[in-house]
């Protein structure tokens, strides 16, 4: 039986898949290209939130749920509220993003949505075969956003941590939140040998997302996250009475693993599956938007897809941090606490966006604990 052939197949209609489909669809260069967007569930629920910082207005402003112009960072010795102007911290709910981008993509006549569970992907000569439970397709170029933890865990060269969390959307019976301030990292909670912090996004004085987050190797039983949220609400926010409106949970890989080894001439992994999450922080949404922006001109040159990824100095900085946290998982509070005490949030955001000069990099690095980073540097030089 003949298989339908497409110029591009995108597997997964999450953030990376939708962003890529829309970027291809609205660029006239690709108007004659046939594009298939495959997902096992094209009616995804409101399964997550995405946050990012940005200067001035941006492409996603029409679908933002909330913004903040101040952040708070705290540890066991200090608490610091800071303005982040000219940046704004922005939040998008998945349900709003999915709806907006499905609508935009439906206007692109050359893009086909199809529901199907991808069971097998195989590259043959100059094409890629994509098999679902019910159909088979041929893609000249295929972009896969399905993430598989197994290859990361089977190697030893690069440490693998997880940013894992559970969050409650709550409504309190009295005002307890500062609606203009996002609690970015509150390390004042018990660390228990890990890097643990609370993350709070207030929508009003009585409603907020309160999230318990870890950078560590292993997940916790669900009740441990929830007990920590209860304790924080009661002891730190003096919030005794509240209603849980929704819950969310997530798990983002933190690794400098070489995801590109799973790419080939005609197959590329995108989003978290392609290593597009920032290894040192787990921030993914804006990174995916930026990677997609860089991918479009790359595709116009018709180069092998596995030549898109390039390691740079920021990759190495992230690697050193992960080496430290993998070896001494309780060092996160020290590192991030010292960084925000000694440097402006705006400079840290610029560094995390990988837009700093080498001199600016050195000023950021100088604020971090020197012994830990020198030791990590020496160990890594002899490993790489």
C-alpha positions as CSV (number, residue, x, y, z in Angstrom):
1,X,0.0,0.0,0.0
2,X,1.4,3.4,-1.0
3,X,2.3,5.8,1.8
4,X,1.4,9.5,1.8
5,X,4.5,11.6,1.4
6,X,5.1,15.0,2.9
7,X,8.0,17.4,2.6
8,X,8.0,17.9,6.4
9,X,6.5,15.8,9.2
10,X,6.3,17.3,12.7
11,X,5.7,14.8,15.4
12,X,4.1,16.3,18.5
13,X,1.7,19.3,18.7
14,X,3.2,20.7,21.9
15,X,5.1,24.0,22.1
16,X,8.0,23.1,19.8
17,X,5.8,21.3,17.2
18,X,3.2,24.2,17.0
19,X,5.9,26.9,17.0
20,X,7.7,25.1,14.1
21,X,4.6,24.4,12.2
22,X,3.5,28.1,12.4
23,X,7.0,29.3,11.5
24,X,7.0,27.2,8.4
25,X,3.4,28.0,7.5
26,X,3.8,31.8,7.6
27,X,7.1,31.9,5.6
28,X,6.4,32.2,1.9
29,X,9.5,30.2,1.1
30,X,7.7,27.0,2.3
31,X,4.3,27.8,0.8
32,X,4.6,25.0,-1.7
33,X,5.9,22.5,0.9
34,X,3.5,19.9,2.3
35,X,3.6,19.7,6.1
36,X,2.0,17.0,8.4
37,X,1.6,17.7,12.1
38,X,1.0,14.5,14.0
39,X,0.0,14.1,17.6
40,X,-1.7,11.3,19.7
41,X,-4.1,14.0,21.1
42,X,-4.8,17.1,19.2
43,X,-7.1,18.4,22.0
44,X,-4.5,18.7,24.7
45,X,-5.7,19.8,28.1
46,X,-4.4,22.8,30.0
47,X,-1.4,20.6,31.1
48,X,1.2,23.2,32.0
49,X,2.3,26.8,32.2
50,X,5.3,28.4,30.5
51,X,7.2,31.4,31.9
52,X,9.9,33.6,30.4
53,X,11.4,37.1,30.7
54,X,11.4,39.5,27.9
55,X,12.1,43.2,27.2
56,X,9.2,45.3,26.0
57,X,6.4,43.8,23.9
58,X,6.7,40.4,22.4
59,X,5.1,37.9,19.9
60,X,3.1,36.2,22.7
61,X,1.7,39.2,24.5
62,X,-1.8,38.6,23.1
63,X,-2.1,35.3,25.0
64,X,-0.3,36.1,28.2
65,X,-2.1,35.2,31.4
66,X,-0.1,37.4,33.8
67,X,3.0,39.5,33.9
68,X,5.2,40.7,36.8
69,X,7.8,43.5,37.0
70,X,9.4,42.4,40.3
71,X,10.9,39.2,41.4
72,X,11.9,37.9,44.8
73,X,14.9,35.7,45.5
74,X,15.6,34.4,49.1
75,X,17.7,31.8,50.9
76,X,18.2,31.0,54.6
77,X,20.1,34.3,55.2
78,X,18.4,37.0,53.1
79,X,15.3,37.9,51.1
80,X,15.6,40.4,48.2
81,X,12.8,41.9,46.2
82,X,14.1,43.5,43.0
83,X,12.8,45.3,39.9
84,X,13.6,43.6,36.7
85,X,12.9,46.6,34.4
86,X,13.3,46.7,31.4
87,X,12.4,43.0,31.6
88,X,9.0,41.7,32.3
89,X,8.4,38.2,33.6
90,X,5.6,36.7,31.5
91,X,3.3,33.6,31.9
92,X,1.3,31.7,29.3
93,X,-1.2,29.0,30.1
94,X,-0.9,26.0,27.8
95,X,-4.7,26.0,27.0
96,X,-4.4,29.6,25.6
97,X,-1.2,28.8,23.6
98,X,-2.7,25.6,22.1
99,X,-5.9,27.3,21.1
100,X,-4.1,30.3,19.5
101,X,-1.6,28.4,17.6
102,X,-4.0,25.7,16.3
103,X,-6.1,28.6,15.0
104,X,-3.1,30.2,13.3
105,X,-1.9,27.0,11.8
106,X,-5.4,26.2,10.4
107,X,-5.0,29.2,8.2
108,X,-1.9,27.6,6.5
109,X,-3.4,25.6,3.6
110,X,-0.3,23.4,3.2
111,X,-0.4,22.1,6.8
112,X,-2.4,19.0,7.7
113,X,-3.3,18.1,11.3
114,X,-3.7,14.4,12.0
115,X,-4.2,12.4,15.2
116,X,-2.1,9.3,15.6
117,X,0.2,7.5,18.1
118,X,3.7,7.3,16.5
119,X,4.9,3.7,17.0
120,X,8.1,3.6,14.9
121,X,10.4,6.0,13.0
122,X,13.0,4.7,10.5
123,X,15.3,6.5,8.1
124,X,15.8,5.0,4.7
125,X,18.0,6.6,2.1
126,X,16.7,10.1,1.6
127,X,13.4,9.7,3.4
128,X,12.0,8.9,6.9
129,X,9.2,6.4,7.5
130,X,6.8,7.3,10.3
131,X,4.4,4.6,11.4
132,X,1.5,5.3,13.6
133,X,-1.0,2.7,15.0
134,X,-3.1,3.0,11.9
135,X,-1.1,4.7,9.1
136,X,2.3,5.1,7.6
137,X,3.8,8.2,6.2
138,X,7.0,9.2,4.3
139,X,8.7,12.5,5.3
140,X,11.5,14.0,3.4
141,X,12.4,15.8,6.6
142,X,11.0,14.8,10.0
143,X,11.1,16.7,13.3
144,X,10.4,14.7,16.4
145,X,9.5,16.2,19.8
146,X,8.9,12.9,21.6
147,X,11.3,12.8,24.5
148,X,13.0,9.6,25.7
149,X,14.9,9.7,29.0
150,X,16.6,6.3,28.5
151,X,19.6,7.3,26.4
152,X,20.5,10.0,28.9
153,X,20.4,7.6,31.8
154,X,22.4,4.9,30.0
155,X,25.5,7.1,29.6
156,X,28.0,8.4,32.2
157,X,29.8,11.2,30.4
158,X,27.3,13.9,31.2
159,X,25.4,14.3,34.5
160,X,21.6,14.1,34.3
161,X,19.5,15.9,36.8
162,X,15.8,16.7,36.7
163,X,13.9,19.8,37.4
164,X,10.8,18.3,38.9
165,X,7.9,20.0,40.6
166,X,4.3,19.9,41.7
167,X,2.2,23.1,41.8
168,X,-1.1,24.1,43.2
169,X,-3.3,26.9,41.8
170,X,-4.9,28.2,45.0
171,X,-7.4,30.7,46.1
172,X,-7.1,32.0,49.6
173,X,-9.8,33.4,51.9
174,X,-7.8,36.6,52.5
175,X,-5.1,38.7,50.7
176,X,-1.7,37.1,51.1
177,X,0.1,37.7,47.8
178,X,1.9,40.6,46.1
179,X,0.3,40.5,42.7
180,X,3.2,42.5,41.2
181,X,6.0,40.1,42.4
182,X,6.9,36.7,41.3
183,X,8.8,34.6,43.8
184,X,11.5,33.4,41.5
185,X,13.5,31.2,43.9
186,X,12.9,30.9,47.6
187,X,15.6,28.7,49.0
188,X,14.6,29.4,52.6
189,X,12.8,26.1,52.9
190,X,14.6,22.9,54.1
191,X,17.0,21.6,51.5
192,X,17.3,18.0,52.8
193,X,20.5,17.5,50.9
194,X,19.1,18.7,47.5
195,X,18.5,22.0,45.7
196,X,14.9,22.8,46.6
197,X,13.0,26.1,46.3
198,X,9.5,27.5,46.2
199,X,8.2,29.3,43.1
200,X,5.2,31.5,43.5
201,X,3.3,33.3,40.7
202,X,0.5,35.5,42.1
203,X,-2.4,36.4,39.8
204,X,-4.1,38.6,42.4
205,X,-3.8,39.1,46.2
206,X,-5.8,35.9,46.8
207,X,-4.9,33.6,43.8
208,X,-1.5,32.2,42.9
209,X,0.4,29.2,41.5
210,X,2.5,27.8,44.4
211,X,5.1,25.3,43.2
212,X,7.6,23.1,45.0
213,X,10.6,22.6,42.8
214,X,13.8,20.5,42.9
215,X,17.0,20.3,40.9
216,X,18.0,16.8,41.7
217,X,18.6,13.3,40.4
218,X,15.5,11.5,41.7
219,X,11.8,12.3,42.0
220,X,9.9,12.3,45.3
221,X,6.7,10.6,46.2
222,X,3.8,13.0,45.4
223,X,2.9,13.6,49.0
224,X,6.3,15.1,49.8
225,X,5.8,17.9,47.3
226,X,2.3,18.5,48.6
227,X,3.3,18.6,52.2
228,X,6.0,21.1,51.4
229,X,3.5,23.3,49.7
230,X,1.1,23.1,52.7
231,X,4.0,24.0,55.1
232,X,5.0,27.0,52.9
233,X,1.5,28.3,52.7
234,X,1.0,28.1,56.4
235,X,4.4,29.0,57.8
236,X,5.8,31.5,55.2
237,X,2.7,33.0,53.7
238,X,0.4,32.8,56.7
239,X,-2.2,31.3,54.4
240,X,-4.4,29.1,56.6
241,X,-7.6,28.8,54.5
242,X,-7.5,28.2,50.8
243,X,-9.1,26.2,48.0
244,X,-7.0,24.2,45.4
245,X,-8.4,25.1,42.0
246,X,-6.0,23.1,39.8
247,X,-2.8,21.1,40.1
248,X,0.1,20.8,37.8
249,X,3.3,18.7,37.8
250,X,6.3,18.5,35.5
251,X,9.7,17.0,35.0
252,X,12.3,18.7,32.7
253,X,15.7,17.1,32.0
254,X,18.8,19.1,33.0
255,X,21.7,17.8,31.1
256,X,24.4,18.8,28.6
257,X,24.0,15.4,27.0
258,X,24.8,15.4,23.2
259,X,21.2,15.1,21.9
260,X,22.5,15.7,18.4
261,X,23.8,12.1,18.1
262,X,20.2,11.1,17.7
263,X,19.7,13.4,14.7
264,X,20.6,12.6,11.1
265,X,20.5,14.1,7.7
266,X,16.7,14.0,7.5
267,X,15.6,13.6,11.1
268,X,15.9,16.2,13.9
269,X,14.7,16.1,17.5
270,X,13.2,19.3,18.7
271,X,12.1,20.9,22.0
272,X,13.0,19.1,25.1
273,X,13.7,16.0,23.0
274,X,16.4,17.9,21.1
275,X,18.1,19.4,24.2
276,X,16.4,22.8,23.6
277,X,15.7,23.2,27.4
278,X,18.4,25.4,29.1
279,X,20.4,22.8,30.9
280,X,21.2,25.0,34.0
281,X,17.7,26.3,34.6
282,X,15.2,24.1,32.7
283,X,13.6,27.2,30.9
284,X,12.4,25.9,27.6
285,X,9.6,27.9,26.0
286,X,11.5,31.0,24.9
287,X,14.6,28.9,24.0
288,X,12.3,26.8,21.8
289,X,11.0,30.0,20.2
290,X,14.6,31.2,19.6
291,X,15.8,27.8,18.2
292,X,12.8,27.7,15.9
293,X,13.7,31.2,14.6
294,X,17.2,30.0,13.8
295,X,16.0,26.8,12.3
296,X,13.9,28.4,9.5
297,X,16.8,30.1,7.7
298,X,18.9,26.9,8.2
299,X,16.2,24.8,6.5
300,X,16.2,27.1,3.5
301,X,19.9,26.1,2.9
302,X,18.9,22.4,2.7
303,X,21.7,21.3,4.9
304,X,21.8,18.0,6.8
305,X,19.7,18.4,9.9
306,X,22.4,17.1,12.2
307,X,24.6,20.1,11.4
308,X,22.2,22.5,13.0
309,X,23.4,22.0,16.6
310,X,26.6,23.7,17.8
311,X,28.3,23.6,21.2
312,X,29.4,27.0,22.6
313,X,30.8,28.5,25.8
314,X,27.4,28.7,27.4
315,X,27.0,24.9,26.9
316,X,30.3,24.5,28.9
317,X,29.1,26.9,31.7
318,X,26.0,24.9,32.1
319,X,28.0,21.7,32.1
320,X,30.1,23.0,35.0
321,X,27.1,23.9,37.1
322,X,25.5,20.5,36.5
323,X,28.7,18.8,37.4
324,X,28.7,20.6,40.7
325,X,25.0,19.9,41.5
326,X,25.4,16.3,40.5
327,X,28.4,15.8,42.8
328,X,27.0,18.0,45.6
329,X,23.3,18.4,45.1
330,X,22.9,20.8,48.1
331,X,25.1,23.5,46.5
332,X,22.3,25.1,44.5
333,X,21.2,27.4,47.3
334,X,24.8,28.6,47.7
335,X,25.3,29.2,44.0
336,X,22.1,30.9,43.1
337,X,21.8,32.7,46.4
338,X,25.3,34.3,46.0
339,X,24.6,35.1,42.3
340,X,21.5,37.1,43.0
341,X,23.0,38.8,46.1
342,X,25.9,40.1,44.1
343,X,24.6,40.7,40.6
344,X,21.5,42.4,39.2
345,X,18.7,40.3,37.9
346,X,18.9,42.0,34.6
347,X,22.5,40.9,34.1
348,X,21.6,37.3,35.2
349,X,18.7,37.2,32.7
350,X,21.0,38.4,29.9
351,X,23.5,35.7,30.8
352,X,20.9,33.0,30.9
353,X,19.6,34.2,27.5
354,X,23.2,33.7,26.2
355,X,23.5,37.3,25.0
356,X,26.4,38.4,27.2
357,X,29.9,39.2,26.0
358,X,32.8,37.2,27.4
359,X,33.6,40.0,29.8
360,X,30.0,40.1,31.1
361,X,30.2,36.3,31.4
362,X,33.3,36.6,33.6
363,X,31.6,39.1,35.9
364,X,28.7,36.7,36.4
365,X,30.9,33.7,37.0
366,X,33.0,35.8,39.5
367,X,29.9,36.1,41.7
368,X,29.6,32.3,42.0
369,X,31.5,30.2,44.6
370,X,35.0,30.0,43.1
371,X,36.3,26.8,44.7
372,X,33.4,24.6,43.4
373,X,33.7,26.0,39.9
374,X,37.5,25.7,39.7
375,X,37.3,22.1,40.9
376,X,34.5,21.3,38.4
377,X,36.6,22.9,35.6
378,X,39.7,20.9,36.4
379,X,37.7,17.6,36.6
380,X,35.9,18.3,33.3
381,X,39.0,19.3,31.4
382,X,40.4,15.8,32.0
383,X,37.1,14.1,31.2
384,X,36.2,15.8,27.9
